[in-house]
C-alpha cells in the first residue's frame, strides 16, 4: 500500500480547492447561460453571475475553463477528493 506523504502546504490545498471550485462554478454557469436565465434567479443576481464569469475568464486560461464532459468529470472527482481530505463526507461536495 502506498504511504501518505504530506507534501502540500495548507495554502496549496486551499488554492487548489478554490481554483477547482471556480472551474466547476464556471462550467455550471455556462451551461445555465445556454439555457437562459432560470426563473428563480433575480435579474440582478443573473447579471452579477455573468459579470463574475467574465472575470473568471480573465484569471484562468481558456483551456482550463472550457472542458469536455469527461474533463469536467475528472475535475469534479478532484474536488470531491479535496473535500474528503478536508473532512467532508463524499456526498457533501458541491459538484
C-alpha positions as CSV (number, residue, x, y, z in Angstrom):
1,X,0.0,0.0,0.0
2,X,1.3,3.5,-0.9
3,X,2.1,5.6,2.2
4,X,0.7,9.0,2.6
5,X,3.3,11.7,2.0
6,X,2.2,15.1,3.2
7,X,3.9,17.2,0.6
8,X,1.4,20.1,0.2
9,X,1.0,23.1,2.4
10,X,-2.4,24.2,3.6
11,X,-2.1,27.2,1.2
12,X,-1.5,24.9,-1.7
13,X,-4.5,22.8,-0.8
14,X,-6.7,25.9,-0.2
15,X,-5.6,27.4,-3.6
16,X,-6.3,24.1,-5.4
17,X,-9.7,23.9,-3.8
18,X,-10.6,27.5,-4.7
19,X,-9.4,27.1,-8.3
20,X,-11.3,23.8,-8.8
21,X,-14.4,25.2,-7.2
22,X,-14.2,28.2,-9.6
23,X,-13.8,26.0,-12.6
24,X,-16.8,23.9,-11.6
25,X,-18.9,27.0,-10.9
26,X,-17.9,28.5,-14.3
27,X,-18.9,25.4,-16.2
28,X,-22.2,25.2,-14.3
29,X,-22.9,28.8,-15.1
30,X,-22.0,28.5,-18.8
31,X,-24.5,25.6,-19.0
32,X,-27.1,27.8,-17.4
33,X,-26.3,30.7,-19.9
34,X,-27.0,28.3,-22.8
35,X,-30.5,27.5,-21.4
36,X,-31.3,31.1,-20.4
37,X,-31.8,32.8,-17.0
38,X,-33.7,30.4,-14.6
39,X,-36.9,31.9,-13.4
40,X,-36.0,31.6,-9.7
41,X,-32.9,33.8,-10.2
42,X,-33.3,37.6,-10.0
43,X,-32.1,39.7,-12.9
44,X,-29.6,41.4,-10.5
45,X,-28.1,38.0,-9.5
46,X,-28.0,36.8,-13.1
47,X,-26.2,40.0,-14.2
48,X,-23.8,39.6,-11.3
49,X,-23.1,36.0,-12.3
50,X,-22.4,37.0,-15.9
51,X,-20.0,39.6,-14.7
52,X,-18.3,37.2,-12.4
53,X,-17.9,34.6,-15.2
54,X,-16.2,37.3,-17.4
55,X,-13.8,38.0,-14.5
56,X,-13.0,34.3,-14.2
57,X,-12.2,34.2,-17.9
58,X,-9.5,36.8,-17.4
59,X,-7.9,34.9,-14.5
60,X,-7.9,31.2,-15.7
61,X,-6.7,30.1,-19.1
62,X,-9.5,29.1,-21.5
63,X,-8.1,25.6,-21.9
64,X,-8.7,25.1,-18.1
65,X,-12.2,26.5,-18.2
66,X,-14.0,25.2,-21.3
67,X,-14.0,21.5,-20.6
68,X,-15.5,18.4,-22.2
69,X,-17.9,16.4,-20.1
70,X,-15.1,13.9,-19.4
71,X,-12.7,16.5,-18.3
72,X,-15.3,18.2,-16.1
73,X,-16.0,14.8,-14.5
74,X,-12.3,14.4,-13.7
75,X,-12.2,17.9,-12.2
76,X,-15.3,17.1,-10.1
77,X,-13.6,14.0,-8.9
78,X,-10.6,16.0,-7.7
79,X,-12.9,18.4,-6.0
80,X,-14.7,15.6,-4.2
81,X,-11.3,14.2,-3.1
82,X,-10.2,17.5,-1.7
83,X,-13.4,17.8,0.2
84,X,-13.0,14.4,1.6
85,X,-9.4,15.1,2.6
86,X,-10.6,18.2,4.4
87,X,-13.0,16.2,6.5
88,X,-16.3,16.4,4.5
89,X,-18.4,13.4,3.6
90,X,-18.3,12.2,0.0
91,X,-21.9,13.2,-0.6
92,X,-21.5,16.8,0.7
93,X,-19.3,18.1,-2.2
94,X,-20.9,20.8,-4.4
95,X,-20.4,19.5,-7.9
